[in-house]
Amino acid sequence: MKKLLVTEQEITGVVVDPLQETADVDIENNFYPRRIIPSRIESFKSEGGGGLINRDIMQDIKAELDTDDEEDEE
């Protein structure tokens, strides 16, 4: 995908897909100016964490989803 931005002002930054909603293999090219994104191993080893970039996306699979059946029981 390509976009052309025409503006009188200088562009200071661009973020593509900040909520990581698309299946993107290389998220390192989603930022201008370029940012260094920690690898999954570095994110795992770092203390604290938090935020969408440091989130372990594979943990989302384990999360239980609310269903209509559970709402009916309440």
PDB file with one MODEL, atoms N, CA, C and O in Angstrom:
MODEL        1
ATOM      1  N   MET A   1       0.838  -1.165   0.000  1.00  0.00           N
ATOM      2  CA  MET A   1       0.000   0.000   0.000  1.00  0.00           C
ATOM      3  C   MET A   1       0.888   1.235   0.000  1.00  0.00           C
ATOM      4  O   MET A   1       1.901   1.278   0.699  1.00  0.00           O
ATOM      5  N   LYS A   2       0.514   2.224  -0.772  1.00  0.00           N
ATOM      6  CA  LYS A   2       1.253   3.476  -0.830  1.00  0.00           C
ATOM      7  C   LYS A   2       0.297   4.634  -0.633  1.00  0.00           C
ATOM      8  O   LYS A   2      -0.836   4.605  -1.112  1.00  0.00           O
ATOM      9  N   LYS A   3       0.760   5.653   0.073  1.00  0.00           N
ATOM     10  CA  LYS A   3      -0.017   6.868   0.281  1.00  0.00           C
ATOM     11  C   LYS A   3       0.880   8.053  -0.018  1.00  0.00           C
ATOM     12  O   LYS A   3       2.066   8.040   0.314  1.00  0.00           O
ATOM     13  N   LEU A   4       0.330   9.061  -0.632  1.00  0.00           N
ATOM     14  CA  LEU A   4       1.042  10.301  -0.906  1.00  0.00           C
ATOM     15  C   LEU A   4       0.427  11.384  -0.047  1.00  0.00           C
ATOM     16  O   LEU A   4      -0.763  11.678  -0.159  1.00  0.00           O
ATOM     17  N   LEU A   5       1.243  11.979   0.814  1.00  0.00           N
ATOM     18  CA  LEU A   5       0.775  13.050   1.690  1.00  0.00           C
ATOM     19  C   LEU A   5       1.361  14.362   1.195  1.00  0.00           C
ATOM     20  O   LEU A   5       2.580  14.526   1.146  1.00  0.00           O
ATOM     21  N   VAL A   6       0.497  15.290   0.832  1.00  0.00           N
ATOM     22  CA  VAL A   6       0.937  16.603   0.374  1.00  0.00           C
ATOM     23  C   VAL A   6       0.531  17.608   1.438  1.00  0.00           C
ATOM     24  O   VAL A   6      -0.650  17.750   1.756  1.00  0.00           O
ATOM     25  N   THR A   7       1.525  18.306   1.987  1.00  0.00           N
ATOM     26  CA  THR A   7       1.250  19.250   3.051  1.00  0.00           C
ATOM     27  C   THR A   7       2.291  20.362   3.038  1.00  0.00           C
ATOM     28  O   THR A   7       3.415  20.172   2.574  1.00  0.00           O
ATOM     29  N   GLU A   8       1.911  21.496   3.541  1.00  0.00           N
ATOM     30  CA  GLU A   8       2.840  22.617   3.642  1.00  0.00           C
ATOM     31  C   GLU A   8       3.784  22.433   4.838  1.00  0.00           C
ATOM     32  O   GLU A   8       4.895  22.962   4.846  1.00  0.00           O
ATOM     33  N   GLN A   9       3.332  21.683   5.843  1.00  0.00           N
ATOM     34  CA  GLN A   9       4.118  21.489   7.053  1.00  0.00           C
ATOM     35  C   GLN A   9       5.018  20.265   6.935  1.00  0.00           C
ATOM     36  O   GLN A   9       4.743  19.344   6.166  1.00  0.00           O
ATOM     37  N   GLU A  10       6.100  20.274   7.716  1.00  0.00           N
ATOM     38  CA  GLU A  10       7.017  19.136   7.748  1.00  0.00           C
ATOM     39  C   GLU A  10       6.374  18.002   8.542  1.00  0.00           C
ATOM     40  O   GLU A  10       5.817  18.229   9.616  1.00  0.00           O
ATOM     41  N   ILE A  11       6.452  16.786   8.016  1.00  0.00           N
ATOM     42  CA  ILE A  11       5.908  15.627   8.705  1.00  0.00           C
ATOM     43  C   ILE A  11       6.938  15.187   9.743  1.00  0.00           C
ATOM     44  O   ILE A  11       8.086  14.894   9.407  1.00  0.00           O
ATOM     45  N   THR A  12       6.514  15.145  11.013  1.00  0.00           N
ATOM     46  CA  THR A  12       7.443  14.792  12.088  1.00  0.00           C
ATOM     47  C   THR A  12       7.369  13.321  12.456  1.00  0.00           C
ATOM     48  O   THR A  12       8.323  12.783  13.017  1.00  0.00           O
ATOM     49  N   GLY A  13       6.264  12.660  12.154  1.00  0.00           N
ATOM     50  CA  GLY A  13       6.161  11.246  12.485  1.00  0.00           C
ATOM     51  C   GLY A  13       4.929  10.610  11.892  1.00  0.00           C
ATOM     52  O   GLY A  13       3.902  11.263  11.705  1.00  0.00           O
ATOM     53  N   VAL A  14       5.042   9.329  11.598  1.00  0.00           N
ATOM     54  CA  VAL A  14       3.933   8.542  11.065  1.00  0.00           C
ATOM     55  C   VAL A  14       3.976   7.174  11.734  1.00  0.00           C
ATOM     56  O   VAL A  14       5.045   6.579  11.875  1.00  0.00           O
ATOM     57  N   VAL A  15       2.804   6.674  12.148  1.00  0.00           N
ATOM     58  CA  VAL A  15       2.693   5.327  12.700  1.00  0.00           C
ATOM     59  C   VAL A  15       1.629   4.596  11.903  1.00  0.00           C
ATOM     60  O   VAL A  15       0.500   5.072  11.786  1.00  0.00           O
ATOM     61  N   VAL A  16       1.983   3.441  11.356  1.00  0.00           N
ATOM     62  CA  VAL A  16       1.054   2.619  10.595  1.00  0.00           C
ATOM     63  C   VAL A  16       0.606   1.466  11.482  1.00  0.00           C
ATOM     64  O   VAL A  16       1.439   0.753  12.042  1.00  0.00           O
ATOM     65  N   ASP A  17      -0.695   1.279  11.612  1.00  0.00           N
ATOM     66  CA  ASP A  17      -1.282   0.193  12.399  1.00  0.00           C
ATOM     67  C   ASP A  17      -0.784   0.192  13.850  1.00  0.00           C
ATOM     68  O   ASP A  17      -0.155  -0.774  14.281  1.00  0.00           O
ATOM     69  N   PRO A  18      -1.061   1.271  14.611  1.00  0.00           N
ATOM     70  CA  PRO A  18      -0.554   1.355  15.984  1.00  0.00           C
ATOM     71  C   PRO A  18      -1.129   0.301  16.933  1.00  0.00           C
ATOM     72  O   PRO A  18      -0.488  -0.032  17.930  1.00  0.00           O
ATOM     73  N   LEU A  19      -2.310  -0.226  16.649  1.00  0.00           N
ATOM     74  CA  LEU A  19      -2.919  -1.228  17.524  1.00  0.00           C
ATOM     75  C   LEU A  19      -2.629  -2.651  17.077  1.00  0.00           C
ATOM     76  O   LEU A  19      -3.166  -3.601  17.647  1.00  0.00           O
ATOM     77  N   GLN A  20      -1.789  -2.809  16.070  1.00  0.00           N
ATOM     78  CA  GLN A  20      -1.393  -4.119  15.532  1.00  0.00           C
ATOM     79  C   GLN A  20      -2.607  -4.980  15.220  1.00  0.00           C
ATOM     80  O   GLN A  20      -2.731  -6.108  15.696  1.00  0.00           O
ATOM     81  N   GLU A  21      -3.501  -4.422  14.408  1.00  0.00           N
ATOM     82  CA  GLU A  21      -4.733  -5.123  14.046  1.00  0.00           C
ATOM     83  C   GLU A  21      -4.611  -5.909  12.747  1.00  0.00           C
ATOM     84  O   GLU A  21      -5.515  -6.670  12.402  1.00  0.00           O
ATOM     85  N   THR A  22      -3.516  -5.738  12.024  1.00  0.00           N
ATOM     86  CA  THR A  22      -3.338  -6.481  10.780  1.00  0.00           C
ATOM     87  C   THR A  22      -2.216  -7.496  10.938  1.00  0.00           C
ATOM     88  O   THR A  22      -1.357  -7.357  11.809  1.00  0.00           O
ATOM     89  N   ALA A  23      -2.230  -8.506  10.099  1.00  0.00           N
ATOM     90  CA  ALA A  23      -1.187  -9.523  10.122  1.00  0.00           C
ATOM     91  C   ALA A  23       0.032  -8.970   9.393  1.00  0.00           C
ATOM     92  O   ALA A  23       0.139  -9.065   8.171  1.00  0.00           O
ATOM     93  N   ASP A  24       0.937  -8.398  10.159  1.00  0.00           N
ATOM     94  CA  ASP A  24       2.120  -7.757   9.595  1.00  0.00           C
ATOM     95  C   ASP A  24       3.352  -8.520  10.052  1.00  0.00           C
ATOM     96  O   ASP A  24       3.615  -8.621  11.250  1.00  0.00           O
ATOM     97  N   VAL A  25       4.108  -9.057   9.102  1.00  0.00           N
ATOM     98  CA  VAL A  25       5.288  -9.841   9.429  1.00  0.00           C
ATOM     99  C   VAL A  25       6.413  -8.956   9.944  1.00  0.00           C
ATOM    100  O   VAL A  25       7.132  -9.342  10.865  1.00  0.00           O
ATOM    101  N   ASP A  26       6.573  -7.776   9.361  1.00  0.00           N
ATOM    102  CA  ASP A  26       7.675  -6.881   9.721  1.00  0.00           C
ATOM    103  C   ASP A  26       7.105  -5.575  10.266  1.00  0.00           C
ATOM    104  O   ASP A  26       6.770  -4.676   9.494  1.00  0.00           O
ATOM    105  N   ILE A  27       6.993  -5.462  11.602  1.00  0.00           N
ATOM    106  CA  ILE A  27       6.439  -4.247  12.188  1.00  0.00           C
ATOM    107  C   ILE A  27       7.483  -3.156  12.348  1.00  0.00           C
ATOM    108  O   ILE A  27       7.153  -2.036  12.738  1.00  0.00           O
ATOM    109  N   GLU A  28       8.735  -3.468  12.053  1.00  0.00           N
ATOM    110  CA  GLU A  28       9.793  -2.465  12.182  1.00  0.00           C
ATOM    111  C   GLU A  28       9.655  -1.350  11.146  1.00  0.00           C
ATOM    112  O   GLU A  28      10.171  -0.253  11.360  1.00  0.00           O
ATOM    113  N   ASN A  29       8.979  -1.604  10.042  1.00  0.00           N
ATOM    114  CA  ASN A  29       8.828  -0.572   9.016  1.00  0.00           C
ATOM    115  C   ASN A  29       7.508   0.185   9.146  1.00  0.00           C
ATOM    116  O   ASN A  29       7.075   0.824   8.187  1.00  0.00           O
ATOM    117  N   ASN A  30       6.859   0.127  10.313  1.00  0.00           N
ATOM    118  CA  ASN A  30       5.589   0.816  10.530  1.00  0.00           C
ATOM    119  C   ASN A  30       5.763   2.200  11.136  1.00  0.00           C
ATOM    120  O   ASN A  30       4.768   2.853  11.448  1.00  0.00           O
ATOM    121  N   PHE A  31       6.977   2.661  11.312  1.00  0.00           N
ATOM    122  CA  PHE A  31       7.226   3.927  11.991  1.00  0.00           C
ATOM    123  C   PHE A  31       8.124   4.830  11.157  1.00  0.00           C
ATOM    124  O   PHE A  31       9.087   4.380  10.537  1.00  0.00           O
ATOM    125  N   TYR A  32       7.784   6.115  11.159  1.00  0.00           N
ATOM    126  CA  TYR A  32       8.678   7.140  10.626  1.00  0.00           C
ATOM    127  C   TYR A  32       8.717   8.269  11.642  1.00  0.00           C
ATOM    128  O   TYR A  32       7.648   8.765  11.998  1.00  0.00           O
ATOM    129  N   PRO A  33       9.829   8.698  12.118  1.00  0.00           N
ATOM    130  CA  PRO A  33      11.159   8.152  11.881  1.00  0.00           C
ATOM    131  C   PRO A  33      11.276   6.754  12.482  1.00  0.00           C
ATOM    132  O   PRO A  33      10.518   6.375  13.374  1.00  0.00           O
ATOM    133  N   ARG A  34      12.221   6.020  11.983  1.00  0.00           N
ATOM    134  CA  ARG A  34      12.384   4.615  12.334  1.00  0.00           C
ATOM    135  C   ARG A  34      12.588   4.432  13.840  1.00  0.00           C
ATOM    136  O   ARG A  34      13.306   5.200  14.481  1.00  0.00           O
ATOM    137  N   ARG A  35      11.941   3.399  14.393  1.00  0.00           N
ATOM    138  CA  ARG A  35      12.096   3.037  15.796  1.00  0.00           C
ATOM    139  C   ARG A  35      12.681   1.638  15.885  1.00  0.00           C
ATOM    140  O   ARG A  35      12.480   0.811  14.996  1.00  0.00           O
ATOM    141  N   ILE A  36      13.393   1.386  16.945  1.00  0.00           N
ATOM    142  CA  ILE A  36      13.915   0.044  17.186  1.00  0.00           C
ATOM    143  C   ILE A  36      12.887  -0.697  18.030  1.00  0.00           C
ATOM    144  O   ILE A  36      12.581  -0.283  19.148  1.00  0.00           O
ATOM    145  N   ILE A  37      12.359  -1.781  17.502  1.00  0.00           N
ATOM    146  CA  ILE A  37      11.354  -2.586  18.178  1.00  0.00           C
ATOM    147  C   ILE A  37      12.064  -3.769  18.830  1.00  0.00           C
ATOM    148  O   ILE A  37      12.815  -4.477  18.159  1.00  0.00           O
ATOM    149  N   PRO A  38      11.839  -3.998  20.132  1.00  0.00           N
ATOM    150  CA  PRO A  38      12.488  -5.144  20.780  1.00  0.00           C
ATOM    151  C   PRO A  38      11.963  -6.457  20.209  1.00  0.00           C
ATOM    152  O   PRO A  38      10.790  -6.571  19.853  1.00  0.00           O
ATOM    153  N   SER A  39      12.849  -7.441  20.130  1.00  0.00           N
ATOM    154  CA  SER A  39      12.425  -8.751  19.641  1.00  0.00           C
ATOM    155  C   SER A  39      11.523  -9.393  20.687  1.00  0.00           C
ATOM    156  O   SER A  39      11.435  -8.908  21.815  1.00  0.00           O
ATOM    157  N   ARG A  40      10.862 -10.467  20.322  1.00  0.00           N
ATOM    158  CA  ARG A  40       9.980 -11.154  21.272  1.00  0.00           C
ATOM    159  C   ARG A  40      10.774 -11.676  22.460  1.00  0.00           C
ATOM    160  O   ARG A  40      10.275 -11.681  23.585  1.00  0.00           O
ATOM    161  N   ILE A  41      12.003 -12.113  22.220  1.00  0.00           N
ATOM    162  CA  ILE A  41      12.834 -12.615  23.313  1.00  0.00           C
ATOM    163  C   ILE A  41      13.213 -11.465  24.238  1.00  0.00           C
ATOM    164  O   ILE A  41      13.146 -11.605  25.459  1.00  0.00           O
ATOM    165  N   GLU A  42      13.613 -10.328  23.668  1.00  0.00           N
ATOM    166  CA  GLU A  42      13.953  -9.172  24.490  1.00  0.00           C
ATOM    167  C   GLU A  42      12.751  -8.698  25.293  1.00  0.00           C
ATOM    168  O   GLU A  42      12.895  -8.321  26.456  1.00  0.00           O
ATOM    169  N   SER A  43      11.568  -8.711  24.688  1.00  0.00           N
ATOM    170  CA  SER A  43      10.352  -8.302  25.394  1.00  0.00           C
ATOM    171  C   SER A  43      10.047  -9.253  26.544  1.00  0.00           C
ATOM    172  O   SER A  43       9.624  -8.829  27.619  1.00  0.00           O
ATOM    173  N   PHE A  44      10.267 -10.542  26.306  1.00  0.00           N
ATOM    174  CA  PHE A  44      10.008 -11.540  27.346  1.00  0.00           C
ATOM    175  C   PHE A  44      10.963 -11.360  28.519  1.00  0.00           C
ATOM    176  O   PHE A  44      10.562 -11.463  29.678  1.00  0.00           O
ATOM    177  N   LYS A  45      12.240 -11.088  28.205  1.00  0.00           N
ATOM    178  CA  LYS A  45      13.247 -10.946  29.252  1.00  0.00           C
ATOM    179  C   LYS A  45      13.127  -9.636  30.017  1.00  0.00           C
ATOM    180  O   LYS A  45      13.533  -9.564  31.177  1.00  0.00           O
ATOM    181  N   SER A  46      12.577  -8.597  29.389  1.00  0.00           N
ATOM    182  CA  SER A  46      12.513  -7.297  30.052  1.00  0.00           C
ATOM    183  C   SER A  46      11.518  -7.343  31.203  1.00  0.00           C
ATOM    184  O   SER A  46      10.509  -8.047  31.148  1.00  0.00           O
ATOM    185  N   GLU A  47      11.819  -6.589  32.230  1.00  0.00           N
ATOM    186  CA  GLU A  47      10.925  -6.530  33.375  1.00  0.00           C
ATOM    187  C   GLU A  47       9.896  -5.441  33.149  1.00  0.00           C
ATOM    188  O   GLU A  47      10.155  -4.478  32.427  1.00  0.00           O
ATOM    189  N   GLY A  48       8.752  -5.584  33.750  1.00  0.00           N
ATOM    190  CA  GLY A  48       7.699  -4.577  33.624  1.00  0.00           C
ATOM    191  C   GLY A  48       6.835  -4.852  32.423  1.00  0.00           C
ATOM    192  O   GLY A  48       5.744  -5.408  32.546  1.00  0.00           O
ATOM    193  N   GLY A  49       7.317  -4.467  31.268  1.00  0.00           N
ATOM    194  CA  GLY A  49       6.542  -4.668  30.053  1.00  0.00           C
ATOM    195  C   GLY A  49       5.384  -3.703  29.987  1.00  0.00           C
ATOM    196  O   GLY A  49       5.476  -2.578  30.479  1.00  0.00           O
ATOM    197  N   GLY A  50       4.305  -4.130  29.387  1.00  0.00           N
ATOM    198  CA  GLY A  50       3.140  -3.275  29.244  1.00  0.00           C
ATOM    199  C   GLY A  50       3.128  -2.635  27.875  1.00  0.00           C
ATOM    200  O   GLY A  50       4.139  -2.646  27.174  1.00  0.00           O
ATOM    201  N   GLY A  51       2.009  -2.082  27.492  1.00  0.00           N
ATOM    202  CA  GLY A  51       1.882  -1.463  26.186  1.00  0.00           C
ATOM    203  C   GLY A  51       1.657  -2.506  25.110  1.00  0.00           C
ATOM    204  O   GLY A  51       1.859  -3.700  25.330  1.00  0.00           O
ATOM    205  N   LEU A  52       1.246  -2.052  23.967  1.00  0.00           N
ATOM    206  CA  LEU A  52       0.948  -2.984  22.882  1.00  0.00           C
ATOM    207  C   LEU A  52       2.196  -3.545  22.233  1.00  0.00           C
ATOM    208  O   LEU A  52       2.195  -4.694  21.791  1.00  0.00           O
ATOM    209  N   ILE A  53       3.249  -2.767  22.166  1.00  0.00           N
ATOM    210  CA  ILE A  53       4.457  -3.249  21.503  1.00  0.00           C
ATOM    211  C   ILE A  53       5.114  -4.356  22.316  1.00  0.00           C
ATOM    212  O   ILE A  53       5.633  -5.311  21.737  1.00  0.00           O
ATOM    213  N   ASN A  54       5.106  -4.254  23.636  1.00  0.00           N
ATOM    214  CA  ASN A  54       5.739  -5.260  24.473  1.00  0.00           C
ATOM    215  C   ASN A  54       4.809  -6.422  24.824  1.00  0.00           C
ATOM    216  O   ASN A  54       5.227  -7.366  25.494  1.00  0.00           O
ATOM    217  N   ARG A  55       3.572  -6.361  24.384  1.00  0.00           N
ATOM    218  CA  ARG A  55       2.600  -7.400  24.698  1.00  0.00           C
ATOM    219  C   ARG A  55       2.935  -8.683  23.950  1.00  0.00           C
ATOM    220  O   ARG A  55       3.316  -8.641  22.781  1.00  0.00           O
ATOM    221  N   ASP A  56       2.794  -9.815  24.618  1.00  0.00           N
ATOM    222  CA  ASP A  56       2.971 -11.099  23.964  1.00  0.00           C
ATOM    223  C   ASP A  56       1.648 -11.460  23.301  1.00  0.00           C
ATOM    224  O   ASP A  56       0.705 -11.887  23.967  1.00  0.00           O
ATOM    225  N   ILE A  57       1.590 -11.289  22.012  1.00  0.00           N
ATOM    226  CA  ILE A  57       0.343 -11.473  21.271  1.00  0.00           C
ATOM    227  C   ILE A  57      -0.158 -12.909  21.362  1.00  0.00           C
ATOM    228  O   ILE A  57      -1.364 -13.148  21.303  1.00  0.00           O
ATOM    229  N   MET A  58       0.754 -13.865  21.505  1.00  0.00           N
ATOM    230  CA  MET A  58       0.340 -15.262  21.584  1.00  0.00           C
ATOM    231  C   MET A  58      -0.454 -15.550  22.857  1.00  0.00           C
ATOM    232  O   MET A  58      -1.188 -16.537  22.906  1.00  0.00           O
ATOM    233  N   GLN A  59      -0.327 -14.714  23.886  1.00  0.00           N
ATOM    234  CA  GLN A  59      -1.093 -14.915  25.104  1.00  0.00           C
ATOM    235  C   GLN A  59      -2.576 -14.630  24.875  1.00  0.00           C
ATOM    236  O   GLN A  59      -3.415 -15.102  25.643  1.00  0.00           O
ATOM    237  N   ASP A  60      -2.911 -13.874  23.845  1.00  0.00           N
ATOM    238  CA  ASP A  60      -4.307 -13.576  23.544  1.00  0.00           C
ATOM    239  C   ASP A  60      -5.098 -14.846  23.246  1.00  0.00           C
ATOM    240  O   ASP A  60      -6.307 -14.886  23.472  1.00  0.00           O
ATOM    241  N   ILE A  61      -4.436 -15.872  22.747  1.00  0.00           N
ATOM    242  CA  ILE A  61      -5.111 -17.131  22.426  1.00  0.00           C
ATOM    243  C   ILE A  61      -5.665 -17.769  23.688  1.00  0.00           C
ATOM    244  O   ILE A  61      -6.719 -18.404  23.657  1.00  0.00           O
ATOM    245  N   LYS A  62      -4.954 -17.601  24.802  1.00  0.00           N
ATOM    246  CA  LYS A  62      -5.354 -18.227  26.056  1.00  0.00           C
ATOM    247  C   LYS A  62      -6.473 -17.480  26.773  1.00  0.00           C
ATOM    248  O   LYS A  62      -7.083 -18.019  27.695  1.00  0.00           O
ATOM    249  N   ALA A  63      -6.745 -16.261  26.364  1.00  0.00           N
ATOM    250  CA  ALA A  63      -7.764 -15.458  27.041  1.00  0.00           C
ATOM    251  C   ALA A  63      -9.152 -16.027  26.758  1.00  0.00           C
ATOM    252  O   ALA A  63      -9.478 -16.373  25.622  1.00  0.00           O
ATOM    253  N   GLU A  64      -9.957 -16.116  27.807  1.00  0.00           N
ATOM    254  CA  GLU A  64     -11.322 -16.604  27.636  1.00  0.00           C
ATOM    255  C   GLU A  64     -12.183 -15.469  27.104  1.00  0.00           C
ATOM    256  O   GLU A  64     -12.094 -14.337  27.579  1.00  0.00           O
ATOM    257  N   LEU A  65     -13.011 -15.774  26.122  1.00  0.00           N
ATOM    258  CA  LEU A  65     -13.878 -14.781  25.516  1.00  0.00           C
ATOM    259  C   LEU A  65     -15.255 -14.847  26.137  1.00  0.00           C
ATOM    260  O   LEU A  65     -15.733 -15.924  26.492  1.00  0.00           O
ATOM    261  N   ASP A  66     -15.891 -13.703  26.270  1.00  0.00           N
ATOM    262  CA  ASP A  66     -17.269 -13.661  26.737  1.00  0.00           C
ATOM    263  C   ASP A  66     -18.185 -14.145  25.633  1.00  0.00           C
ATOM    264  O   ASP A  66     -18.028 -13.764  24.473  1.00  0.00           O
ATOM    265  N   THR A  67     -19.127 -14.972  25.989  1.00  0.00           N
ATOM    266  CA  THR A  67     -20.088 -15.468  24.994  1.00  0.00           C
ATOM    267  C   THR A  67     -21.479 -15.032  25.403  1.00  0.00           C
ATOM    268  O   THR A  67     -21.688 -14.586  26.531  1.00  0.00           O
ATOM    269  N   ASP A  68     -22.429 -15.159  24.494  1.00  0.00           N
ATOM    270  CA  ASP A  68     -23.819 -14.808  24.773  1.00  0.00           C
ATOM    271  C   ASP A  68     -24.401 -15.730  25.829  1.00  0.00           C
ATOM    272  O   ASP A  68     -25.284 -15.325  26.585  1.00  0.00           O
ATOM    273  N   ASP A  69     -23.908 -16.989  25.893  1.00  0.00           N
ATOM    274  CA  ASP A  69     -24.422 -17.948  26.873  1.00  0.00           C
ATOM    275  C   ASP A  69     -24.133 -17.477  28.294  1.00  0.00           C
ATOM    276  O   ASP A  69     -24.975 -17.630  29.179  1.00  0.00           O
ATOM    277  N   GLU A  70     -22.950 -16.905  28.521  1.00  0.00           N
ATOM    278  CA  GLU A  70     -22.585 -16.443  29.861  1.00  0.00           C
ATOM    279  C   GLU A  70     -23.453 -15.258  30.280  1.00  0.00           C
ATOM    280  O   GLU A  70     -23.770 -15.120  31.461  1.00  0.00           O
ATOM    281  N   GLU A  71     -23.839 -14.413  29.349  1.00  0.00           N
ATOM    282  CA  GLU A  71     -24.681 -13.271  29.672  1.00  0.00           C
ATOM    283  C   GLU A  71     -26.086 -13.718  30.053  1.00  0.00           C
ATOM    284  O   GLU A  71     -26.725 -13.109  30.910  1.00  0.00           O
ATOM    285  N   ASP A  72     -26.571 -14.794  29.409  1.00  0.00           N
ATOM    286  CA  ASP A  72     -27.911 -15.307  29.707  1.00  0.00           C
ATOM    287  C   ASP A  72     -27.983 -15.892  31.118  1.00  0.00           C
ATOM    288  O   ASP A  72     -29.026 -15.815  31.768  1.00  0.00           O
ATOM    289  N   GLU A  73     -26.865 -16.485  31.600  1.00  0.00           N
ATOM    290  CA  GLU A  73     -26.844 -17.111  32.919  1.00  0.00           C
ATOM    291  C   GLU A  73     -26.907 -16.069  34.033  1.00  0.00           C
ATOM    292  O   GLU A  73     -27.384 -16.377  35.125  1.00  0.00           O
ATOM    293  N   GLU A  74     -26.450 -14.876  33.793  1.00  0.00           N
ATOM    294  CA  GLU A  74     -26.404 -13.840  34.838  1.00  0.00           C
ATOM    295  C   GLU A  74     -27.701 -13.196  35.071  1.00  0.00           C
ATOM    296  O   GLU A  74     -27.807 -12.311  35.919  1.00  0.00           O
TER     297      GLU A  74
ENDMDL
END
